[in-house]
Amino acid sequence: MTGPFLTRHQARLLDRWAVERYGMCSLVLMENAGRGVADVLCGLGIHGPVVICCGKGNNGGDGLVLARHLELRGHDVRVLLWADPTALAGDAAANLAIARQCELLLEVFWPDHDPRRLESHLSSAAWVVDALLGTGSRGEPAPPLAEIIDQLNNCAAPRLAVDLPSGLDADTGQPAVHTVRASHTCTFAAPKAGFASPLAQPYLGQVHVLDIGTPRRLLTEVLQA
């Protein structure tokens, strides 16, 4: 895999400087990310329900945008949220509100995880999307995410990870004991530094680097900072 590569800090800096220095809207960046993943998934072929597993952060917000664009294109989409909906903030909260206004099929797995309810969705899924944890995650996923990740890995459907597989360290490529084994990974702006590690390869699948609208000059500035 060729660079440039972004560390966890650089990925955050890219988003922040896009807003602060270039006047871009963070909601537009999230929209571009989710729509880009929809383009990749449609290109791979969708022949049945798409189950999108979302956490409370911006990674989950990307998943909510993805759900809306897939539904707009006529696909059967189910959004599963492992968070208190009132705990979502910023752009993720905005996209949750839009998803509800669009009457997307959304089920909240909070405060308790129900493995049987998750299995009822996974058993019929054509694709499973991992939008649980983003680049800020480190170490072992907190309960109940370990159990959720194991269920996702054991399902028959191919898995697509948003930005990086949940459980994988963005900087080192070190997988947690419970890490999503993706068939495809859609990452944004540039591969993450950990993707270069041999340890990460069994979890990434095919990597797709998606343009979300951040200027090329900004990427250069971040890499040189």
ROSE-4610 file (N, C-alpha, C; in Angstrom, 1 decimal, always signed):
// ROSE-4610
residu = [M/M/M/T/T/T/G/G/G/P/P/P/F/F/F/L/L/L/T/T/T/R/R/R/H/H/H/Q/Q/Q/A/A/A/R/R/R/L/L/L/L/L/L/D/D/D/R/R/R/W/W/W/A/A/A/V/V/V/E/E/E/R/R/R/Y/Y/Y/G/G/G/M/M/M/C/C/C/S/S/S/L/L/L/V/V/V/L/L/L/M/M/M/E/E/E/N/N/N/A/A/A/G/G/G/R/R/R/G/G/G/V/V/V/A/A/A/D/D/D/V/V/V/L/L/L/C/C/C/G/G/G/L/L/L/G/G/G/I/I/I/H/H/H/G/G/G/P/P/P/V/V/V/V/V/V/I/I/I/C/C/C/C/C/C/G/G/G/K/K/K/G/G/G/N/N/N/N/N/N/G/G/G/G/G/G/D/D/D/G/G/G/L/L/L/V/V/V/L/L/L/A/A/A/R/R/R/H/H/H/L/L/L/E/E/E/L/L/L/R/R/R/G/G/G/H/H/H/D/D/D/V/V/V/R/R/R/V/V/V/L/L/L/L/L/L/W/W/W/A/A/A/D/D/D/P/P/P/T/T/T/A/A/A/L/L/L/A/A/A/G/G/G/D/D/D/A/A/A/A/A/A/A/A/A/N/N/N/L/L/L/A/A/A/I/I/I/A/A/A/R/R/R/Q/Q/Q/C/C/C/E/E/E/L/L/L/L/L/L/L/L/L/E/E/E/V/V/V/F/F/F/W/W/W/P/P/P/D/D/D/H/H/H/D/D/D/P/P/P/R/R/R/R/R/R/L/L/L/E/E/E/S/S/S/H/H/H/L/L/L/S/S/S/S/S/S/A/A/A/A/A/A/W/W/W/V/V/V/V/V/V/D/D/D/A/A/A/L/L/L/L/L/L/G/G/G/T/T/T/G/G/G/S/S/S/R/R/R/G/G/G/E/E/E/P/P/P/A/A/A/P/P/P/P/P/P/L/L/L/A/A/A/E/E/E/I/I/I/I/I/I/D/D/D/Q/Q/Q/L/L/L/N/N/N/N/N/N/C/C/C/A/A/A/A/A/A/P/P/P/R/R/R/L/L/L/A/A/A/V/V/V/D/D/D/L/L/L/P/P/P/S/S/S/G/G/G/L/L/L/D/D/D/A/A/A/D/D/D/T/T/T/G/G/G/Q/Q/Q/P/P/P/A/A/A/V/V/V/H/H/H/T/T/T/V/V/V/R/R/R/A/A/A/S/S/S/H/H/H/T/T/T/C/C/C/T/T/T/F/F/F/A/A/A/A/A/A/P/P/P/K/K/K/A/A/A/G/G/G/F/F/F/A/A/A/S/S/S/P/P/P/L/L/L/A/A/A/Q/Q/Q/P/P/P/Y/Y/Y/L/L/L/G/G/G/Q/Q/Q/V/V/V/H/H/H/V/V/V/L/L/L/D/D/D/I/I/I/G/G/G/T/T/T/P/P/P/R/R/R/R/R/R/L/L/L/L/L/L/T/T/T/E/E/E/V/V/V/L/L/L/Q/Q/Q/A/A/A]
num = [1/1/1/2/2/2/3/3/3/4/4/4/5/5/5/6/6/6/7/7/7/8/8/8/9/9/9/10/10/10/11/11/11/12/12/12/13/13/13/14/14/14/15/15/15/16/16/16/17/17/17/18/18/18/19/19/19/20/20/20/21/21/21/22/22/22/23/23/23/24/24/24/25/25/25/26/26/26/27/27/27/28/28/28/29/29/29/30/30/30/31/31/31/32/32/32/33/33/33/34/34/34/35/35/35/36/36/36/37/37/37/38/38/38/39/39/39/40/40/40/41/41/41/42/42/42/43/43/43/44/44/44/45/45/45/46/46/46/47/47/47/48/48/48/49/49/49/50/50/50/51/51/51/52/52/52/53/53/53/54/54/54/55/55/55/56/56/56/57/57/57/58/58/58/59/59/59/60/60/60/61/61/61/62/62/62/63/63/63/64/64/64/65/65/65/66/66/66/67/67/67/68/68/68/69/69/69/70/70/70/71/71/71/72/72/72/73/73/73/74/74/74/75/75/75/76/76/76/77/77/77/78/78/78/79/79/79/80/80/80/81/81/81/82/82/82/83/83/83/84/84/84/85/85/85/86/86/86/87/87/87/88/88/88/89/89/89/90/90/90/91/91/91/92/92/92/93/93/93/94/94/94/95/95/95/96/96/96/97/97/97/98/98/98/99/99/99/100/100/100/101/101/101/102/102/102/103/103/103/104/104/104/105/105/105/106/106/106/107/107/107/108/108/108/109/109/109/110/110/110/111/111/111/112/112/112/113/113/113/114/114/114/115/115/115/116/116/116/117/117/117/118/118/118/119/119/119/120/120/120/121/121/121/122/122/122/123/123/123/124/124/124/125/125/125/126/126/126/127/127/127/128/128/128/129/129/129/130/130/130/131/131/131/132/132/132/133/133/133/134/134/134/135/135/135/136/136/136/137/137/137/138/138/138/139/139/139/140/140/140/141/141/141/142/142/142/143/143/143/144/144/144/145/145/145/146/146/146/147/147/147/148/148/148/149/149/149/150/150/150/151/151/151/152/152/152/153/153/153/154/154/154/155/155/155/156/156/156/157/157/157/158/158/158/159/159/159/160/160/160/161/161/161/162/162/162/163/163/163/164/164/164/165/165/165/166/166/166/167/167/167/168/168/168/169/169/169/170/170/170/171/171/171/172/172/172/173/173/173/174/174/174/175/175/175/176/176/176/177/177/177/178/178/178/179/179/179/180/180/180/181/181/181/182/182/182/183/183/183/184/184/184/185/185/185/186/186/186/187/187/187/188/188/188/189/189/189/190/190/190/191/191/191/192/192/192/193/193/193/194/194/194/195/195/195/196/196/196/197/197/197/198/198/198/199/199/199/200/200/200/201/201/201/202/202/202/203/203/203/204/204/204/205/205/205/206/206/206/207/207/207/208/208/208/209/209/209/210/210/210/211/211/211/212/212/212/213/213/213/214/214/214/215/215/215/216/216/216/217/217/217/218/218/218/219/219/219/220/220/220/221/221/221/222/222/222/223/223/223/224/224/224/225/225/225]
x = [+0.8/+0.0/+0.9/+0.6/+1.4/+0.8/+1.7/+1.3/+0.8/+0.6/+1.0/+0.0/+0.4/-0.4/-0.6/-1.8/-2.2/-2.2/-1.6/-1.7/-3.1/-3.4/-4.7/-4.7/-3.6/-3.6/-3.7/-3.1/-3.1/-4.5/-5.2/-6.6/-7.5/-7.3/-8.1/-7.8/-6.5/-6.0/-6.6/-6.6/-7.2/-8.6/-9.4/-10.8/-10.9/-10.2/-10.3/-9.8/-8.7/-8.2/-9.1/-9.7/-10.6/-11.7/-12.2/-13.2/-12.7/-11.6/-11.1/-10.3/-9.5/-8.6/-9.2/-10.0/-10.5/-12.0/-12.7/-14.1/-15.0/-14.6/-15.5/-16.4/-17.5/-18.6/-18.3/-18.2/-17.9/-19.1/-20.3/-21.5/-21.4/-20.8/-20.6/-19.5/-18.4/-17.4/-18.0/-18.8/-19.5/-20.4/-21.1/-22.0/-21.2/-20.0/-19.2/-18.6/-18.3/-17.8/-18.8/-20.0/-21.1/-21.5/-21.6/-22.0/-20.9/-19.7/-18.6/-18.6/-18.9/-19.0/-20.2/-21.3/-22.4/-22.0/-21.3/-20.8/-20.0/-19.1/-18.3/-19.1/-20.0/-20.9/-21.8/-22.3/-23.2/-22.3/-21.1/-20.2/-19.8/-19.8/-19.5/-20.6/-21.9/-23.1/-23.8/-25.1/-25.9/-27.1/-27.3/-28.3/-29.1/-29.6/-30.3/-30.1/-30.5/-30.5/-29.0/-28.9/-27.6/-27.8/-27.0/-27.1/-26.0/-26.3/-25.3/-25.2/-24.1/-23.9/-23.2/-23.8/-23.3/-23.1/-22.0/-21.7/-22.1/-21.7/-22.2/-21.4/-20.2/-19.3/-19.5/-18.5/-18.6/-18.6/-18.0/-18.0/-19.4/-20.2/-21.6/-22.4/-22.0/-22.6/-22.4/-21.2/-20.9/-21.8/-22.0/-22.9/-24.4/-24.8/-26.2/-26.3/-25.3/-25.3/-25.4/-24.5/-24.5/-25.9/-26.6/-27.9/-28.9/-28.9/-29.8/-29.5/-28.3/-28.0/-28.3/-28.2/-28.6/-30.1/-30.8/-32.2/-32.7/-32.1/-32.4/-32.3/-31.4/-31.1/-32.0/-32.9/-33.8/-33.4/-32.4/-31.9/-32.6/-32.6/-33.2/-32.1/-32.3/-31.3/-31.8/-31.0/-31.4/-30.2/-30.5/-29.5/-29.7/-28.6/-28.6/-27.6/-28.1/-27.4/-27.1/-25.8/-25.3/-24.9/-25.9/-25.7/-27.0/-27.0/-28.1/-28.3/-29.4/-29.6/-29.4/-29.7/-29.5/-28.0/-27.2/-25.7/-25.0/-25.6/-25.0/-24.9/-23.8/-23.6/-23.1/-23.2/-22.7/-23.3/-22.4/-22.8/-23.5/-23.0/-23.7/-25.1/-25.4/-26.7/-27.6/-27.0/-27.7/-28.2/-27.3/-27.7/-28.6/-28.6/-29.6/-31.0/-31.0/-32.3/-32.8/-31.9/-32.3/-32.8/-32.1/-32.5/-33.9/-34.2/-35.5/-36.6/-36.2/-37.2/-37.5/-36.5/-36.6/-37.3/-37.6/-38.2/-37.4/-36.1/-35.3/-35.5/-35.4/-35.5/-34.3/-34.6/-33.5/-33.9/-33.0/-33.2/-32.1/-32.5/-31.5/-31.2/-30.0/-29.5/-28.9/-29.7/-29.2/-30.3/-30.0/-28.7/-28.2/-29.0/-28.6/-28.5/-27.4/-27.2/-28.0/-28.7/-29.5/-28.9/-28.1/-27.5/-28.5/-29.6/-30.6/-31.3/-31.5/-32.0/-31.0/-29.7/-28.7/-28.7/-28.7/-28.6/-29.8/-31.0/-32.1/-31.9/-31.1/-30.7/-29.5/-28.5/-27.4/-27.7/-28.6/-28.9/-29.4/-30.0/-30.6/-29.8/-28.7/-27.9/-27.1/-27.1/-26.3/-24.9/-24.9/-23.7/-23.9/-22.8/-22.8/-21.7/-22.1/-21.2/-20.8/-19.6/-19.0/-18.7/-19.6/-19.4/-19.5/-18.9/-18.9/-17.9/-16.6/-15.5/-14.7/-14.2/-13.4/-11.9/-11.2/-9.7/-9.3/-10.2/-9.8/-9.8/-10.3/-10.4/-9.0/-8.7/-7.5/-7.8/-6.9/-7.1/-8.3/-8.6/-9.7/-11.1/-12.0/-13.3/-14.0/-14.7/-15.4/-16.7/-17.1/-18.4/-19.5/-20.5/-20.6/-20.0/-19.1/-18.6/-17.8/-17.1/-16.4/-17.3/-18.5/-19.4/-20.1/-20.3/-20.9/-19.9/-18.7/-17.7/-17.5/-17.6/-17.5/-18.7/-19.9/-21.0/-20.9/-20.4/-20.2/-19.3/-18.2/-17.2/-17.7/-18.6/-19.2/-20.3/-20.8/-21.9/-21.4/-22.3/-21.9/-21.7/-22.3/-22.3/-20.9/-20.5/-19.2/-19.4/-18.2/-18.2/-17.4/-18.0/-17.3/-17.1/-15.9/-15.5/-15.5/-16.0/-16.0/-14.8/-13.9/-12.6/-11.6/-11.9/-11.0/-11.8/-11.4/-12.1/-12.1/-13.3/-13.4/-12.5/-11.7/-10.7/-9.3/-9.1/-7.8/-7.2/-6.0/-5.3/-4.9/-5.4/-5.1/-3.6/-2.9/-1.5/-0.5/-0.8/+0.1/-0.3/-1.6/-2.1/-2.3/-2.1/-2.3/-3.7/-4.1/-5.5/-5.8/-7.0/-7.4/-7.8/-8.0/-8.5/-9.8/-10.6/-11.9/-11.8/-11.5/-11.4/-12.2/-12.9/-13.7/-12.8/-13.1/-12.4/-13.1/-12.7/-13.5/-13.1/-14.0/-13.7/-13.3/-13.8/-13.4/-13.4/-12.4/-12.4/-12.4/-13.3/-13.4/-12.8/-11.6/-11.0/-10.9/-10.8/-11.0/-9.7/-9.5/-8.4/-7.1/-6.7/-5.5/-5.5/-4.8/-4.7/-4.2/-4.6/-4.2/-2.8/-2.0/-0.6/-0.5/-1.5/-1.5/-1.7/-2.3/-2.6/-1.3/-0.2/+1.1/+1.7/+1.1/+1.7/+1.1/+2.0/+1.6/+0.5/+0.5/-0.5/-1.9/-2.1/-3.4/-4.0/-3.1/-3.6/-4.8/-4.8/-5.9/-7.3/-7.3/-8.5/-9.0/-8.2/-8.5/-9.3/-9.0/-9.6/-9.1/-9.8/-9.5/-9.7/-8.7/-8.8/-9.2/-10.2/-10.6/-10.4/-9.5/-9.3/-10.2/-11.1/-12.1/-11.8/-12.0/-11.9/-13.2/-13.1/-14.2/-14.3/-13.4/-13.5/-12.4/-11.6/-10.5/-9.5/-9.0/-8.1/-6.8/-6.2/-4.9/-3.8/-3.9/-2.9/-3.1/-4.3/-4.5/-3.8/-4.0/-3.3/-1.8/-1.2/+0.2/+0.6/-0.2/+0.1/+0.0/-0.9/-1.1/+0.1/+0.5/+1.6/+2.9/+3.0/+4.3/+4.3/+3.1/+2.9/+3.8]
y = [-1.2/+0.0/+1.3/+2.2/+3.4/+4.5/+5.4/+6.6/+7.7/+8.9/+9.3/+8.6/+8.5/+7.9/+9.0/+8.9/+9.9/+9.2/+9.8/+9.3/+9.8/+9.2/+9.6/+11.1/+11.7/+13.2/+13.9/+13.5/+14.2/+14.1/+13.0/+12.9/+13.9/+14.1/+15.0/+16.5/+16.7/+18.0/+18.3/+17.4/+17.6/+18.1/+17.4/+17.8/+19.2/+19.4/+20.7/+21.9/+21.7/+22.8/+23.0/+22.0/+22.1/+23.1/+23.1/+23.9/+25.3/+25.3/+26.6/+27.4/+26.8/+27.5/+27.7/+26.7/+26.7/+27.0/+27.2/+27.6/+26.5/+25.2/+24.2/+23.8/+23.2/+22.8/+21.3/+21.0/+19.7/+18.7/+19.3/+18.5/+18.0/+18.9/+18.6/+17.5/+17.6/+16.6/+15.2/+15.1/+13.9/+13.4/+14.3/+13.9/+13.3/+13.9/+13.4/+12.0/+11.8/+10.5/+9.4/+9.7/+8.7/+8.4/+9.4/+9.2/+8.5/+8.7/+8.0/+6.5/+6.2/+4.8/+4.1/+4.9/+4.4/+4.1/+4.9/+4.7/+3.4/+3.2/+2.0/+0.7/+0.8/-0.4/-0.7/+0.3/+0.0/-0.5/-0.1/-0.6/-2.1/-2.5/-3.8/-4.8/-4.2/-5.0/-5.2/-4.9/-5.1/-5.9/-7.1/-8.0/-8.5/-7.5/-7.9/-6.8/-7.0/-6.0/-5.6/-4.3/-3.8/-3.4/-4.0/-3.8/-2.9/-1.7/-0.7/-0.5/-0.9/-0.9/+0.4/+1.2/+2.5/+2.7/+3.4/+3.9/+5.4/+6.0/+7.3/+8.5/+8.1/+9.2/+9.5/+10.2/+10.6/+9.5/+8.4/+7.2/+6.7/+6.7/+6.4/+7.4/+8.6/+9.6/+9.4/+8.9/+8.5/+7.4/+6.4/+5.3/+5.8/+6.8/+7.3/+8.0/+8.7/+9.3/+8.2/+7.2/+6.0/+5.4/+5.2/+4.6/+5.4/+6.7/+7.6/+7.5/+7.5/+7.4/+6.1/+5.0/+3.7/+3.6/+4.1/+4.1/+4.9/+6.0/+6.9/+6.2/+5.2/+4.4/+3.2/+3.0/+1.9/+0.6/+0.7/-0.5/-0.6/-1.9/-2.2/-2.0/-1.0/-0.6/-0.7/-1.3/-1.3/-0.7/+0.3/+1.0/+0.5/+0.0/-0.5/+0.4/+1.0/+2.0/+1.5/+1.5/+1.1/+2.4/+3.1/+4.4/+4.9/+5.7/+6.5/+7.6/+7.6/+8.7/+10.1/+10.3/+11.7/+12.0/+11.0/+11.2/+11.6/+11.5/+11.9/+13.4/+13.9/+15.4/+15.8/+17.1/+17.6/+17.0/+16.7/+16.2/+14.9/+14.0/+12.7/+12.9/+13.8/+14.1/+14.6/+15.5/+16.1/+15.0/+14.1/+13.0/+12.0/+11.8/+10.9/+11.6/+12.9/+13.6/+13.5/+13.6/+13.5/+12.1/+11.1/+9.7/+9.4/+10.0/+9.8/+10.5/+11.7/+12.4/+11.7/+11.0/+10.2/+8.8/+8.6/+7.3/+6.1/+6.2/+5.0/+4.0/+2.7/+1.6/+1.7/+2.1/+2.3/+1.7/+0.8/+0.2/+0.6/+0.9/+1.3/+0.1/-0.2/-1.3/-0.6/+0.0/+0.7/+0.8/+0.6/+0.4/-1.0/-2.0/-3.4/-3.9/-4.7/-5.4/-6.7/-7.0/-8.2/-9.0/-10.0/-10.8/-11.4/-11.9/-12.5/-11.5/-10.3/-9.3/-8.9/-8.9/-8.6/-9.7/-11.0/-12.1/-12.2/-11.7/-11.7/-10.8/-9.8/-8.9/-9.5/-10.0/-10.5/-11.7/-12.5/-13.8/-13.5/-12.4/-12.1/-11.0/-10.6/-9.5/-9.9/-9.0/-9.1/-8.5/-7.4/-6.7/-6.2/-6.2/-5.6/-4.5/-3.4/-2.2/-1.9/-1.8/-1.5/+0.0/+0.7/+2.1/+2.4/+1.5/+1.5/+2.4/+2.2/+3.0/+3.6/+4.8/+5.6/+5.5/+6.5/+6.5/+6.8/+7.4/+7.8/+6.6/+5.5/+4.3/+3.7/+3.3/+2.6/+1.5/+0.4/-0.7/-1.6/-2.3/-3.3/-2.6/-2.9/-2.3/-2.6/-1.6/-1.7/-2.6/-3.3/-4.1/-3.1/-3.5/-4.9/-5.0/-4.0/-4.0/-5.3/-5.9/-7.1/-8.2/-8.3/-9.3/-9.0/-7.7/-7.3/-7.6/-7.3/-7.5/-9.0/-9.8/-11.3/-11.8/-11.2/-11.6/-11.2/-10.0/-9.5/-10.4/-10.8/-11.6/-13.0/-13.5/-14.8/-14.9/-13.8/-13.8/-14.1/-14.6/-15.1/-13.9/-12.8/-11.6/-11.0/-10.4/-9.7/-8.4/-7.9/-6.7/-5.6/-4.4/-3.2/-2.3/-1.9/-1.0/+0.5/+1.4/+2.8/+3.4/+3.9/+4.6/+3.5/+2.7/+1.6/+0.5/-0.7/-1.7/-1.4/-1.6/-1.3/-2.3/-1.8/-2.6/-2.5/-1.9/-1.7/-0.4/-0.3/+0.9/+1.7/+2.9/+3.7/+4.0/+4.1/+4.5/+3.3/+2.3/+1.1/+0.0/-0.1/-1.3/-2.5/-2.3/-3.4/-3.7/-5.0/-5.3/-5.7/-5.3/-5.8/-7.2/-7.9/-9.3/-9.4/-8.4/-8.3/-7.2/-7.5/-6.6/-7.0/-6.1/-6.5/-7.0/-8.1/-8.6/-8.2/-7.1/-6.5/-7.1/-7.2/-7.6/-6.4/-5.2/-3.9/-2.9/-1.9/-0.8/+0.5/+1.4/+2.7/+3.7/+4.2/+5.2/+6.5/+7.6/+9.0/+9.8/+10.4/+11.4/+10.6/+9.7/+9.0/+7.7/+6.7/+5.5/+6.0/+5.3/+5.6/+4.9/+5.4/+5.0/+3.5/+3.0/+1.6/+0.7/+1.1/+0.2/-0.3/+0.3/-0.1/-1.3/-1.6/-2.7/-4.0/-5.0/-6.4/-6.9/-6.4/-6.9/-6.5/-5.4/-4.9/-5.6/-6.3/-6.8/-7.8/-8.7/-9.7/-9.0/-7.7/-7.1/-6.1/-5.6/-4.5/-4.9/-6.1/-6.5/-5.5/-5.2/-4.3/-2.9/-2.0/-0.7/+0.3/+1.1/+2.1/+3.5/+4.3/+5.7/+6.7/+7.3/+8.1/+9.6/+10.4/+11.8/+12.4/+13.2/+13.8/+15.3/+15.8/+17.2/+18.1/+17.5/+18.3/+18.6/+19.9/+20.3/+19.5/+19.3/+18.6/+19.4/+20.8/+21.6/+21.4/+21.3/+21.1/+19.8/+18.7/+17.4/+17.6/+18.4/+18.6/+19.4/+20.4/+21.2/+20.3/+19.4/+18.6/+17.6/+17.0/+16.1/+16.8/+18.1/+18.8/+19.5/+19.5/+20.2/+19.5]
z = [+0.0/+0.0/+0.0/-0.9/-1.0/-0.2/+0.3/+1.1/+0.2/+0.8/+2.2/+3.1/+4.4/+5.4/+6.5/+7.1/+8.2/+9.5/+10.5/+11.9/+12.4/+13.6/+14.2/+14.4/+14.9/+15.1/+13.8/+12.8/+11.5/+10.9/+11.1/+10.6/+11.2/+12.5/+13.3/+12.8/+12.6/+12.2/+10.8/+9.9/+8.6/+8.7/+9.5/+9.6/+10.2/+11.3/+12.0/+11.1/+10.4/+9.6/+8.4/+7.9/+6.7/+7.1/+8.4/+8.9/+9.3/+10.1/+10.6/+9.6/+8.8/+7.9/+6.5/+6.0/+4.7/+4.6/+5.8/+5.8/+5.3/+5.4/+4.9/+6.1/+5.7/+6.7/+7.1/+8.3/+8.8/+8.4/+8.3/+8.0/+6.5/+5.7/+4.2/+4.1/+4.9/+4.9/+5.3/+6.3/+6.7/+5.6/+4.9/+3.8/+2.7/+2.3/+1.3/+1.6/+2.9/+3.3/+3.2/+3.7/+3.7/+2.2/+1.4/+0.0/-0.7/-0.4/-1.1/-0.8/+0.5/+0.9/+0.1/+0.0/-0.8/-2.2/-2.8/-4.2/-4.3/-3.3/-3.4/-3.2/-2.2/-1.9/-3.1/-3.7/-4.9/-6.1/-6.2/-7.2/-7.0/-5.7/-5.4/-5.6/-5.6/-5.8/-4.5/-4.5/-3.3/-3.8/-3.2/-3.6/-2.3/-1.5/-0.3/+0.7/+2.0/+3.0/+3.4/+3.7/+4.2/+5.6/+6.5/+8.0/+8.4/+8.8/+9.2/+10.7/+11.3/+12.7/+13.1/+13.9/+14.2/+15.7/+16.0/+17.3/+17.5/+18.6/+18.9/+18.3/+17.8/+17.3/+15.8/+15.3/+13.9/+12.9/+13.3/+12.5/+12.3/+13.4/+13.3/+12.5/+12.5/+11.7/+10.2/+9.9/+8.5/+8.1/+9.0/+8.7/+8.5/+9.2/+9.0/+7.7/+7.2/+5.9/+4.8/+5.0/+4.1/+4.0/+5.1/+5.1/+4.3/+4.5/+3.7/+2.2/+1.8/+0.4/-0.2/+0.5/+0.0/-0.1/+0.9/+0.9/-0.3/-0.6/-1.7/-3.0/-3.1/-4.3/-4.4/-3.4/-3.5/-2.7/-1.9/-1.2/+0.1/+0.6/+1.9/+2.9/+3.8/+4.8/+6.2/+7.1/+8.5/+9.3/+10.1/+10.9/+12.4/+12.9/+14.3/+15.1/+16.1/+16.9/+18.3/+18.6/+20.0/+20.8/+21.1/+21.9/+22.3/+23.4/+23.8/+22.7/+22.0/+20.9/+21.4/+22.7/+23.2/+23.5/+23.5/+23.7/+22.4/+21.3/+20.0/+20.0/+19.4/+19.4/+18.0/+17.7/+16.5/+15.2/+14.3/+13.0/+13.1/+14.0/+14.2/+14.6/+15.6/+16.0/+14.9/+14.1/+13.0/+12.0/+11.7/+10.8/+11.3/+12.7/+13.3/+13.1/+13.4/+13.2/+11.8/+10.8/+9.4/+9.1/+9.6/+9.4/+9.9/+11.1/+11.7/+10.9/+10.4/+9.6/+8.3/+7.8/+6.6/+6.8/+8.1/+8.5/+8.1/+8.2/+8.0/+9.1/+8.7/+9.7/+10.7/+11.9/+12.9/+14.2/+14.7/+16.0/+16.9/+18.2/+19.2/+20.1/+20.2/+21.1/+22.3/+23.2/+24.3/+25.3/+26.6/+27.3/+27.2/+26.8/+26.8/+25.4/+25.2/+23.9/+23.9/+22.8/+22.6/+21.5/+21.7/+20.7/+19.7/+20.3/+19.4/+18.4/+18.9/+18.0/+16.9/+17.3/+16.2/+15.2/+15.7/+14.8/+13.9/+14.3/+13.4/+12.2/+12.3/+11.2/+10.4/+11.1/+10.4/+9.6/+10.0/+9.3/+7.9/+7.6/+6.3/+5.5/+6.1/+5.5/+4.3/+3.3/+2.1/+2.4/+3.1/+3.5/+5.0/+5.7/+7.1/+7.1/+7.5/+7.6/+9.0/+9.2/+10.6/+10.6/+11.4/+11.6/+13.1/+13.9/+15.3/+16.0/+15.6/+16.2/+15.2/+15.4/+14.5/+14.8/+14.3/+14.4/+15.9/+16.7/+18.0/+19.0/+18.6/+19.5/+19.7/+20.9/+21.3/+22.2/+22.1/+23.0/+22.8/+23.8/+23.6/+23.6/+22.7/+22.7/+24.0/+24.5/+25.8/+25.5/+26.6/+26.5/+26.1/+25.3/+24.7/+23.3/+23.0/+21.6/+21.2/+22.2/+21.9/+21.5/+22.1/+21.7/+20.4/+20.2/+18.9/+17.7/+17.9/+16.9/+16.6/+17.6/+17.4/+16.6/+16.9/+16.1/+14.6/+14.4/+13.0/+12.3/+12.9/+12.3/+12.0/+12.7/+12.6/+11.6/+11.1/+10.1/+8.7/+7.9/+6.6/+5.6/+5.9/+4.9/+4.9/+3.8/+3.7/+4.6/+5.1/+6.0/+5.3/+5.4/+5.0/+6.2/+6.4/+7.5/+7.0/+7.8/+7.5/+8.2/+7.4/+7.8/+8.3/+9.2/+9.6/+10.4/+10.4/+11.1/+12.6/+13.3/+14.7/+15.5/+16.4/+17.1/+16.6/+15.4/+14.9/+15.3/+15.7/+16.1/+14.9/+14.7/+13.5/+13.3/+14.4/+14.3/+14.2/+14.9/+15.0/+14.1/+13.8/+13.1/+14.0/+15.3/+16.2/+16.4/+16.1/+16.3/+17.7/+18.2/+19.5/+19.4/+20.5/+20.5/+19.7/+19.9/+19.2/+18.1/+16.9/+15.8/+14.6/+14.0/+12.8/+11.7/+11.1/+9.9/+8.7/+8.1/+7.0/+5.6/+4.7/+3.4/+2.6/+2.9/+2.3/+3.4/+3.2/+4.1/+3.3/+3.6/+2.9/+3.9/+3.6/+4.4/+3.7/+4.5/+4.0/+3.9/+2.7/+2.4/+2.2/+3.0/+2.9/+3.8/+3.5/+4.4/+5.8/+6.8/+8.1/+8.3/+9.2/+9.4/+9.7/+10.5/+10.9/+9.8/+8.6/+7.5/+6.9/+7.1/+6.5/+7.3/+8.5/+9.3/+8.8/+8.8/+8.4/+9.4/+10.6/+11.6/+11.2/+10.4/+10.0/+8.8/+8.0/+6.7/+6.8/+7.8/+7.8/+8.1/+8.6/+9.0/+8.0/+7.1/+6.2/+5.0/+4.5/+3.2/+2.1/+1.1/+0.0/+0.5/+0.4/+0.9/-0.2/+0.0/-0.9/-0.2/-0.8/-0.3/-1.0/-0.2/-0.7/-0.5/-1.5/-1.5/-0.8/+0.2/+0.9/+0.7/-0.2/-0.6/+0.1/+1.0/+1.6/+0.5/+0.4/-0.6/-0.6/-1.7/-1.8/-1.0/-1.1/-0.4/+1.1/+1.6/+3.0/+3.5/+2.7/+3.0/+3.2/+2.2/+2.3/+3.5/+3.9/+5.1/+6.3/+6.4/+7.6/+7.7/+6.5/+6.5/+6.9/+6.6/+6.9/+8.3/+9.0/+10.2/+11.3]
